[in-house]
Amino acid sequence: MTAKPLIALAMGDPAGISPELTAKLVALDEIRARARLVVIGDRRIFDEGARVAGVTPELTRVEQGADFRAAKGEALFVDLGHLDPKEVEPKTATLAGGKFALTNYRLALELARDGRVDAVCFTPFNKQAMRYARADYDDEIAFSAEIAGLKTPASEFNVLGELWNARVTSHIPLKDVAAKLSSERIQRALKLTDACMRNAGYARPRIAVAGLNPHAGDGGNFGREEIDIIAPVVAAGQRDGIAVEGPFPADTVFLRAKAGAFDAVLTMYHDQGQIAMKLMGFDRGVTLLGGFPFPICTPAHGTAYDIAGQGIASTGATRAAVLLAVEMAGRRGA
């Protein structure tokens, strides 16, 4: 690996803030000092984003099959030439936008899978647009696993500074959560959380496990999942050497974690952790896809159609996503 990790940066939904975020990110001196970006998209879309953002970053155009490590230039651009800006419907989820983002992301994953880059980042997608382009598109986890050829478990993590949020179930209806919980599933999520955090530099991450029910079941008064399923997994994890505690009431565990008692909270379903994390730092949160042989990071926020085209989108979360990918890629290379 080169001194600076190579990060494939796939441009996301063209109708939202992704083009201007991509341009702003490439222009950041801090990012250029720590990574070599390989931006994937359409240069016309990128240039329009740069115009909106009021930046003029330098990029070296390279062919898709080039040796990126040998290429000259601080930041590289793979121009797929697949979307005319005139075809973009601003602030609208469309088939064209979904195809654009999906094509960019697929190539980024292929480059990482084949060892041609060290990590993958992407600016925000719109899932409705992605489904227009691919009807069976559920989320980035399943699509990434398919392209990467991953056969082992993967999961989505949210990272806010030094605090991580992991979850047992993810993009499923709330009515299905309880039925999906099992000792095996929770144990798998716990072990994956411990492993991913160690890969990110935590020597022995302290993990709190949230309960499913109000007040963590209140001793069985509000449900027995904590007693019958969750607590035995916590005990087994402790026997295996994982620094894990719980189950704790979900409405207070993040207060303890924020105060420094834990490095991560493992929640039972999507919004149980997402609401807390986004309240604490919506403009700084990072989503990490863990369990892959290379880091995959993106800002935790969405396409922000409401402010697209105004040049006011904050780079905070996107910057944090790239820096996390750089950190993890560096550890993997070492």
TIFI-67413 format. One record per residue (C-alpha): residue number from 0; residue in one letter; x, y, z. Coordinates in Angstrom, 1 decimal, decimal comma. Example, Ala and Ser with C-alpha at 12.3 -4.5 7.8 and 13.67 -1.06 7.14 Angstrom:
2
+-----+------+--------+--------+--------+
: seq : type :      X :      Y :      Z :
+-----+------+--------+--------+--------+
:   0 :    A :   12,3 :   -4,5 :    7,8 :
:   1 :    S :   13,7 :   -1,1 :    7,1 :
+-----+------+--------+--------+--------+
This chain:
334
+-----+------+--------+--------+--------+
: seq : type :      X :      Y :      Z :
+-----+------+--------+--------+--------+
:   0 :    M :    0,0 :    0,0 :    0,0 :
:   1 :    T :    1,2 :    3,5 :   -0,8 :
:   2 :    A :    2,0 :    6,0 :    2,0 :
:   3 :    K :   -1,4 :    7,5 :    1,5 :
:   4 :    P :   -4,3 :    5,0 :    1,3 :
:   5 :    L :   -6,2 :    4,9 :   -2,0 :
:   6 :    I :   -9,8 :    5,6 :   -1,3 :
:   7 :    A :  -12,4 :    5,0 :   -4,0 :
:   8 :    L :  -15,1 :    7,8 :   -3,6 :
:   9 :    A :  -18,3 :    7,0 :   -5,4 :
:  10 :    M :  -20,5 :    9,9 :   -6,2 :
:  11 :    G :  -24,0 :    9,4 :   -4,8 :
:  12 :    D :  -27,4 :   10,6 :   -5,8 :
:  13 :    P :  -27,0 :   13,5 :   -8,3 :
:  14 :    A :  -30,3 :   15,2 :   -7,4 :
:  15 :    G :  -29,2 :   15,9 :   -3,8 :
:  16 :    I :  -26,1 :   17,2 :   -2,0 :
:  17 :    S :  -23,8 :   14,4 :   -3,2 :
:  18 :    P :  -22,1 :   16,3 :   -6,1 :
:  19 :    E :  -21,3 :   19,4 :   -4,0 :
:  20 :    L :  -20,2 :   17,3 :   -1,0 :
:  21 :    T :  -17,9 :   15,3 :   -3,3 :
:  22 :    A :  -16,3 :   18,5 :   -4,7 :
:  23 :    K :  -15,9 :   20,1 :   -1,3 :
:  24 :    L :  -14,3 :   16,9 :    0,1 :
:  25 :    V :  -11,8 :   16,7 :   -2,8 :
:  26 :    A :  -10,9 :   20,4 :   -2,1 :
:  27 :    L :  -10,1 :   19,8 :    1,6 :
:  28 :    D :   -6,4 :   20,1 :    2,3 :
:  29 :    E :   -6,7 :   17,7 :    5,3 :
:  30 :    I :   -8,1 :   15,0 :    3,1 :
:  31 :    R :   -5,6 :   15,4 :    0,4 :
:  32 :    A :   -2,8 :   15,3 :    3,0 :
:  33 :    R :   -4,0 :   11,9 :    4,3 :
:  34 :    A :   -5,5 :   10,1 :    1,3 :
:  35 :    R :   -5,4 :    9,8 :   -2,4 :
:  36 :    L :   -9,0 :    9,9 :   -3,6 :
:  37 :    V :  -10,2 :    8,1 :   -6,7 :
:  38 :    V :  -13,5 :    9,8 :   -7,5 :
:  39 :    I :  -15,9 :    7,8 :   -9,6 :
:  40 :    G :  -18,7 :    9,4 :  -11,5 :
:  41 :    D :  -19,4 :   11,8 :  -14,4 :
:  42 :    R :  -17,1 :   14,8 :  -14,5 :
:  43 :    R :  -19,9 :   17,0 :  -15,7 :
:  44 :    I :  -21,9 :   16,2 :  -12,6 :
:  45 :    F :  -18,8 :   16,8 :  -10,5 :
:  46 :    D :  -18,1 :   20,1 :  -12,1 :
:  47 :    E :  -21,6 :   21,3 :  -11,5 :
:  48 :    G :  -21,3 :   20,3 :   -7,8 :
:  49 :    A :  -18,0 :   22,2 :   -7,6 :
:  50 :    R :  -19,7 :   25,3 :   -9,1 :
:  51 :    V :  -22,5 :   25,1 :   -6,5 :
:  52 :    A :  -20,0 :   24,5 :   -3,7 :
:  53 :    G :  -17,7 :   27,4 :   -4,9 :
:  54 :    V :  -14,6 :   25,3 :   -5,1 :
:  55 :    T :  -12,1 :   24,4 :   -7,9 :
:  56 :    P :  -10,3 :   21,2 :   -6,8 :
:  57 :    E :   -7,6 :   19,8 :   -9,0 :
:  58 :    L :   -8,2 :   16,2 :  -10,4 :
:  59 :    T :   -6,3 :   14,0 :  -12,7 :
:  60 :    R :   -8,4 :   12,1 :  -15,1 :
:  61 :    V :   -7,5 :    8,4 :  -15,3 :
:  62 :    E :   -9,0 :    5,5 :  -17,2 :
:  63 :    Q :  -11,0 :    2,8 :  -15,4 :
:  64 :    G :   -8,4 :    0,2 :  -16,0 :
:  65 :    A :   -5,4 :    2,3 :  -14,9 :
:  66 :    D :   -2,9 :    1,5 :  -12,2 :
:  67 :    F :   -4,1 :    4,0 :   -9,7 :
:  68 :    R :   -1,1 :    3,5 :   -7,4 :
:  69 :    A :    1,3 :    4,5 :  -10,2 :
:  70 :    A :   -0,8 :    7,3 :  -11,6 :
:  71 :    K :    0,4 :   10,9 :  -11,0 :
:  72 :    G :   -1,8 :   13,5 :   -9,3 :
:  73 :    E :   -3,0 :   14,0 :   -5,7 :
:  74 :    A :   -6,6 :   13,2 :   -6,6 :
:  75 :    L :   -7,8 :   11,0 :   -9,5 :
:  76 :    F :  -11,1 :   10,9 :  -11,4 :
:  77 :    V :  -12,6 :    8,0 :  -13,3 :
:  78 :    D :  -15,0 :    9,7 :  -15,7 :
:  79 :    L :  -17,7 :    7,2 :  -16,7 :
:  80 :    G :  -19,6 :    9,8 :  -18,7 :
:  81 :    H :  -22,9 :    8,3 :  -17,9 :
:  82 :    L :  -25,2 :   11,2 :  -16,9 :
:  83 :    D :  -25,7 :   14,5 :  -18,6 :
:  84 :    P :  -26,5 :   17,2 :  -16,0 :
:  85 :    K :  -29,5 :   18,2 :  -18,1 :
:  86 :    E :  -31,1 :   14,9 :  -17,3 :
:  87 :    V :  -30,9 :   15,4 :  -13,5 :
:  88 :    E :  -34,2 :   16,3 :  -11,9 :
:  89 :    P :  -33,1 :   18,4 :   -8,8 :
:  90 :    K :  -34,4 :   17,2 :   -5,4 :
:  91 :    T :  -36,2 :   14,2 :   -7,0 :
:  92 :    A :  -35,5 :   10,5 :   -6,7 :
:  93 :    T :  -35,3 :    9,2 :  -10,3 :
:  94 :    L :  -34,3 :    6,1 :  -12,3 :
:  95 :    A :  -31,4 :    8,1 :  -13,9 :
:  96 :    G :  -30,2 :    9,1 :  -10,5 :
:  97 :    G :  -30,3 :    5,6 :   -9,1 :
:  98 :    K :  -28,5 :    4,2 :  -12,1 :
:  99 :    F :  -25,8 :    6,8 :  -11,7 :
: 100 :    A :  -25,2 :    6,1 :   -8,1 :
: 101 :    L :  -25,4 :    2,4 :   -8,4 :
: 102 :    T :  -22,9 :    2,2 :  -11,3 :
: 103 :    N :  -20,4 :    4,4 :   -9,4 :
: 104 :    Y :  -20,7 :    2,3 :   -6,2 :
: 105 :    R :  -20,4 :   -1,0 :   -8,1 :
: 106 :    L :  -17,2 :    0,1 :   -9,6 :
: 107 :    A :  -15,8 :    1,3 :   -6,3 :
: 108 :    L :  -16,6 :   -2,1 :   -4,7 :
: 109 :    E :  -15,0 :   -3,9 :   -7,6 :
: 110 :    L :  -11,8 :   -1,9 :   -7,3 :
: 111 :    A :  -11,6 :   -2,6 :   -3,6 :
: 112 :    R :  -12,4 :   -6,3 :   -4,1 :
: 113 :    D :   -9,6 :   -6,6 :   -6,6 :
: 114 :    G :   -7,1 :   -4,8 :   -4,4 :
: 115 :    R :   -6,8 :   -1,8 :   -6,6 :
: 116 :    V :   -7,9 :    0,6 :   -3,9 :
: 117 :    D :   -7,7 :    0,3 :   -0,1 :
: 118 :    A :  -11,2 :    1,4 :    1,0 :
: 119 :    V :  -14,5 :    2,6 :   -0,4 :
: 120 :    C :  -16,5 :    5,7 :    0,5 :
: 121 :    F :  -19,6 :    7,2 :   -1,1 :
: 122 :    T :  -21,6 :   10,4 :   -0,8 :
: 123 :    P :  -25,3 :    9,9 :    0,1 :
: 124 :    F :  -27,6 :    7,6 :   -1,8 :
: 125 :    N :  -31,4 :    7,8 :   -2,1 :
: 126 :    K :  -32,7 :    4,3 :   -1,6 :
: 127 :    Q :  -35,9 :    5,0 :   -3,5 :
: 128 :    A :  -33,8 :    6,0 :   -6,6 :
: 129 :    M :  -31,6 :    2,9 :   -6,1 :
: 130 :    R :  -34,7 :    0,7 :   -6,2 :
: 131 :    Y :  -35,8 :    2,3 :   -9,4 :
: 132 :    A :  -32,5 :    1,2 :  -10,8 :
: 133 :    R :  -32,5 :   -2,2 :   -9,2 :
: 134 :    A :  -35,9 :   -3,5 :   -7,9 :
: 135 :    D :  -34,3 :   -5,9 :   -5,4 :
: 136 :    Y :  -32,0 :   -3,3 :   -3,8 :
: 137 :    D :  -32,6 :   -3,6 :   -0,1 :
: 138 :    D :  -29,6 :   -1,8 :    1,3 :
: 139 :    E :  -25,9 :   -1,2 :    0,9 :
: 140 :    I :  -25,0 :   -4,3 :    3,0 :
: 141 :    A :  -26,6 :   -6,9 :    0,7 :
: 142 :    F :  -25,5 :   -5,2 :   -2,5 :
: 143 :    S :  -21,9 :   -4,8 :   -1,2 :
: 144 :    A :  -21,7 :   -8,4 :   -0,1 :
: 145 :    E :  -22,9 :   -9,5 :   -3,5 :
: 146 :    I :  -20,3 :   -7,5 :   -5,4 :
: 147 :    A :  -17,5 :   -8,3 :   -2,9 :
: 148 :    G :  -18,3 :  -12,0 :   -2,9 :
: 149 :    L :  -18,7 :  -11,9 :    0,9 :
: 150 :    K :  -20,0 :  -15,2 :    2,4 :
: 151 :    T :  -19,5 :  -14,2 :    6,1 :
: 152 :    P :  -21,7 :  -11,9 :    8,2 :
: 153 :    A :  -21,7 :   -8,2 :    7,7 :
: 154 :    S :  -23,5 :   -5,3 :    9,4 :
: 155 :    E :  -23,9 :   -1,6 :    9,5 :
: 156 :    F :  -22,3 :    0,5 :   12,3 :
: 157 :    N :  -22,8 :    4,1 :   13,2 :
: 158 :    V :  -19,8 :    5,9 :   14,5 :
: 159 :    L :  -19,8 :    9,3 :   16,2 :
: 160 :    G :  -16,3 :   10,3 :   17,3 :
: 161 :    E :  -15,3 :    7,5 :   19,7 :
: 162 :    L :  -18,8 :    6,1 :   20,2 :
: 163 :    W :  -20,1 :    3,3 :   18,1 :
: 164 :    N :  -23,6 :    1,9 :   17,6 :
: 165 :    A :  -24,1 :   -1,6 :   16,3 :
: 166 :    R :  -27,4 :   -3,4 :   15,8 :
: 167 :    V :  -28,8 :   -6,9 :   15,7 :
: 168 :    T :  -31,6 :   -6,3 :   13,1 :
: 169 :    S :  -31,5 :   -3,5 :   10,6 :
: 170 :    H :  -33,7 :   -2,7 :    7,6 :
: 171 :    I :  -36,8 :   -4,7 :    8,5 :
: 172 :    P :  -40,3 :   -3,7 :    9,7 :
: 173 :    L :  -40,6 :   -3,0 :   13,4 :
: 174 :    K :  -43,3 :   -5,6 :   13,8 :
: 175 :    D :  -40,8 :   -8,3 :   12,7 :
: 176 :    V :  -38,0 :   -7,4 :   15,2 :
: 177 :    A :  -39,0 :   -9,6 :   18,2 :
: 178 :    A :  -39,4 :  -12,6 :   15,9 :
: 179 :    K :  -36,0 :  -12,1 :   14,3 :
: 180 :    L :  -34,1 :  -12,0 :   17,6 :
: 181 :    S :  -32,3 :  -15,2 :   18,6 :
: 182 :    S :  -29,3 :  -16,0 :   20,7 :
: 183 :    E :  -27,3 :  -16,9 :   17,5 :
: 184 :    R :  -28,2 :  -13,6 :   15,8 :
: 185 :    I :  -27,3 :  -11,5 :   18,9 :
: 186 :    Q :  -24,1 :  -13,4 :   19,5 :
: 187 :    R :  -23,1 :  -13,0 :   15,8 :
: 188 :    A :  -23,7 :   -9,2 :   16,1 :
: 189 :    L :  -21,7 :   -9,0 :   19,3 :
: 190 :    K :  -18,7 :  -10,8 :   18,0 :
: 191 :    L :  -18,7 :   -8,8 :   14,8 :
: 192 :    T :  -18,9 :   -5,6 :   16,8 :
: 193 :    D :  -15,9 :   -6,6 :   18,9 :
: 194 :    A :  -13,9 :   -7,7 :   15,8 :
: 195 :    C :  -14,6 :   -4,6 :   13,8 :
: 196 :    M :  -13,8 :   -2,2 :   16,7 :
: 197 :    R :  -10,5 :   -4,0 :   17,2 :
: 198 :    N :   -9,7 :   -3,6 :   13,6 :
: 199 :    A :  -10,4 :    0,1 :   14,1 :
: 200 :    G :   -7,8 :    0,3 :   16,9 :
: 201 :    Y :   -9,7 :   -0,5 :   20,0 :
: 202 :    A :   -7,6 :   -2,9 :   22,1 :
: 203 :    R :  -10,7 :   -4,3 :   24,0 :
: 204 :    P :  -13,8 :   -2,3 :   23,2 :
: 205 :    R :  -16,3 :   -1,9 :   26,0 :
: 206 :    I :  -19,7 :   -2,9 :   24,6 :
: 207 :    A :  -23,1 :   -2,2 :   26,2 :
: 208 :    V :  -26,1 :   -4,3 :   25,1 :
: 209 :    A :  -29,5 :   -2,7 :   25,0 :
: 210 :    G :  -32,7 :   -4,5 :   25,9 :
: 211 :    L :  -35,6 :   -4,8 :   23,6 :
: 212 :    N :  -38,5 :   -3,9 :   25,8 :
: 213 :    P :  -39,2 :   -0,8 :   28,0 :
: 214 :    H :  -36,9 :   -0,7 :   31,0 :
: 215 :    A :  -35,2 :   -3,8 :   29,6 :
: 216 :    G :  -38,2 :   -5,9 :   30,4 :
: 217 :    D :  -38,5 :   -4,8 :   34,1 :
: 218 :    G :  -37,6 :   -8,3 :   35,3 :
: 219 :    G :  -40,1 :   -9,9 :   33,0 :
: 220 :    N :  -43,0 :   -7,6 :   33,5 :
: 221 :    F :  -42,8 :   -6,1 :   30,0 :
: 222 :    G :  -41,4 :   -9,1 :   28,1 :
: 223 :    R :  -38,9 :  -11,9 :   28,6 :
: 224 :    E :  -36,6 :  -11,4 :   25,7 :
: 225 :    E :  -34,0 :   -9,9 :   28,0 :
: 226 :    I :  -34,1 :  -12,9 :   30,4 :
: 227 :    D :  -34,4 :  -15,7 :   27,9 :
: 228 :    I :  -32,4 :  -14,5 :   24,9 :
: 229 :    I :  -30,2 :  -11,4 :   25,5 :
: 230 :    A :  -28,7 :  -11,9 :   29,0 :
: 231 :    P :  -27,4 :  -15,4 :   28,2 :
: 232 :    V :  -25,6 :  -14,0 :   25,2 :
: 233 :    V :  -24,0 :  -11,3 :   27,3 :
: 234 :    A :  -22,8 :  -13,9 :   29,8 :
: 235 :    A :  -21,4 :  -16,1 :   27,0 :
: 236 :    G :  -19,6 :  -13,1 :   25,5 :
: 237 :    Q :  -18,0 :  -12,4 :   28,9 :
: 238 :    R :  -16,8 :  -16,0 :   29,1 :
: 239 :    D :  -15,3 :  -15,5 :   25,6 :
: 240 :    G :  -13,3 :  -12,5 :   26,8 :
: 241 :    I :  -15,5 :   -9,8 :   25,3 :
: 242 :    A :  -15,9 :   -6,7 :   27,5 :
: 243 :    V :  -19,7 :   -6,7 :   27,3 :
: 244 :    E :  -22,4 :   -5,7 :   29,8 :
: 245 :    G :  -26,2 :   -5,6 :   29,8 :
: 246 :    P :  -28,9 :   -5,8 :   28,8 :
: 247 :    F :  -29,6 :   -2,2 :   29,8 :
: 248 :    P :  -32,7 :    0,0 :   29,2 :
: 249 :    A :  -32,4 :    1,5 :   25,8 :
: 250 :    D :  -33,6 :    4,9 :   27,0 :
: 251 :    T :  -30,6 :    5,4 :   29,3 :
: 252 :    V :  -27,8 :    3,3 :   28,0 :
: 253 :    F :  -26,7 :    6,0 :   25,5 :
: 254 :    L :  -26,4 :    8,5 :   28,4 :
: 255 :    R :  -23,8 :    6,2 :   30,0 :
: 256 :    A :  -22,0 :    5,6 :   26,8 :
: 257 :    K :  -21,9 :    9,3 :   26,0 :
: 258 :    A :  -20,4 :    9,9 :   29,4 :
: 259 :    G :  -17,6 :    7,5 :   28,6 :
: 260 :    A :  -18,7 :    4,3 :   30,3 :
: 261 :    F :  -18,8 :    2,3 :   27,0 :
: 262 :    D :  -17,2 :    2,5 :   23,6 :
: 263 :    A :  -20,3 :    1,0 :   21,8 :
: 264 :    V :  -23,9 :    0,2 :   22,3 :
: 265 :    L :  -25,4 :   -2,9 :   20,6 :
: 266 :    T :  -29,1 :   -2,2 :   19,9 :
: 267 :    M :  -31,8 :   -4,7 :   18,9 :
: 268 :    Y :  -33,2 :   -2,7 :   16,0 :
: 269 :    H :  -32,5 :    0,2 :   13,7 :
: 270 :    D :  -34,1 :    3,3 :   15,2 :
: 271 :    Q :  -33,3 :    2,2 :   18,8 :
: 272 :    G :  -29,7 :    3,4 :   18,2 :
: 273 :    Q :  -30,1 :    5,7 :   15,2 :
: 274 :    I :  -32,3 :    8,2 :   17,0 :
: 275 :    A :  -29,8 :    8,6 :   19,8 :
: 276 :    M :  -26,8 :    8,8 :   17,5 :
: 277 :    K :  -28,3 :   11,4 :   15,2 :
: 278 :    L :  -29,5 :   13,5 :   18,1 :
: 279 :    M :  -25,9 :   13,6 :   19,4 :
: 280 :    G :  -24,3 :   14,4 :   16,1 :
: 281 :    F :  -26,3 :   14,4 :   12,9 :
: 282 :    D :  -23,7 :   16,4 :   11,0 :
: 283 :    R :  -20,7 :   14,3 :   12,2 :
: 284 :    G :  -22,0 :   10,7 :   12,2 :
: 285 :    V :  -20,5 :    8,0 :   10,0 :
: 286 :    T :  -22,0 :    4,8 :    8,7 :
: 287 :    L :  -19,5 :    1,9 :    8,5 :
: 288 :    L :  -20,2 :   -1,4 :    6,8 :
: 289 :    G :  -18,3 :   -3,9 :    8,9 :
: 290 :    G :  -17,3 :   -7,4 :    8,2 :
: 291 :    F :  -15,9 :   -6,7 :    4,8 :
: 292 :    P :  -12,2 :   -7,3 :    3,9 :
: 293 :    F :  -11,9 :   -3,5 :    3,3 :
: 294 :    P :  -13,5 :   -0,5 :    4,9 :
: 295 :    I :  -16,7 :    0,9 :    3,5 :
: 296 :    C :  -17,7 :    4,3 :    4,9 :
: 297 :    T :  -20,3 :    7,0 :    4,2 :
: 298 :    P :  -21,9 :    9,9 :    6,1 :
: 299 :    A :  -24,8 :    8,8 :    8,2 :
: 300 :    H :  -27,1 :   11,5 :    6,8 :
: 301 :    G :  -29,1 :   11,3 :    3,6 :
: 302 :    T :  -29,3 :   13,2 :    0,3 :
: 303 :    A :  -30,8 :   16,4 :    1,9 :
: 304 :    Y :  -33,0 :   17,3 :   -1,1 :
: 305 :    D :  -34,3 :   20,3 :    0,9 :
: 306 :    I :  -30,9 :   22,1 :    0,7 :
: 307 :    A :  -29,5 :   20,7 :   -2,5 :
: 308 :    G :  -28,1 :   23,2 :   -4,9 :
: 309 :    Q :  -27,5 :   25,9 :   -2,3 :
: 310 :    G :  -23,9 :   25,2 :   -1,5 :
: 311 :    I :  -24,5 :   25,0 :    2,2 :
: 312 :    A :  -24,1 :   21,3 :    2,8 :
: 313 :    S :  -21,7 :   20,5 :    5,7 :
: 314 :    T :  -18,7 :   18,3 :    5,0 :
: 315 :    G :  -18,5 :   17,2 :    8,6 :
: 316 :    A :  -19,9 :   13,7 :    8,3 :
: 317 :    T :  -18,3 :   13,0 :    4,9 :
: 318 :    R :  -14,9 :   14,2 :    6,1 :
: 319 :    A :  -15,3 :   11,9 :    9,2 :
: 320 :    A :  -16,2 :    9,0 :    6,9 :
: 321 :    V :  -13,1 :    9,3 :    4,8 :
: 322 :    L :  -10,9 :    9,8 :    7,8 :
: 323 :    L :  -12,3 :    6,6 :    9,4 :
: 324 :    A :  -11,7 :    4,7 :    6,1 :
: 325 :    V :   -8,1 :    6,1 :    6,0 :
: 326 :    E :   -7,5 :    5,0 :    9,6 :
: 327 :    M :   -8,9 :    1,5 :    9,1 :
: 328 :    A :   -7,1 :    1,0 :    5,7 :
: 329 :    G :   -3,9 :    2,0 :    7,3 :
: 330 :    R :   -4,2 :   -0,5 :   10,1 :
: 331 :    R :   -5,2 :   -3,2 :    7,6 :
: 332 :    G :   -2,2 :   -2,4 :    5,5 :
: 333 :    A :    0,1 :   -2,5 :    8,5 :
+-----+------+--------+--------+--------+
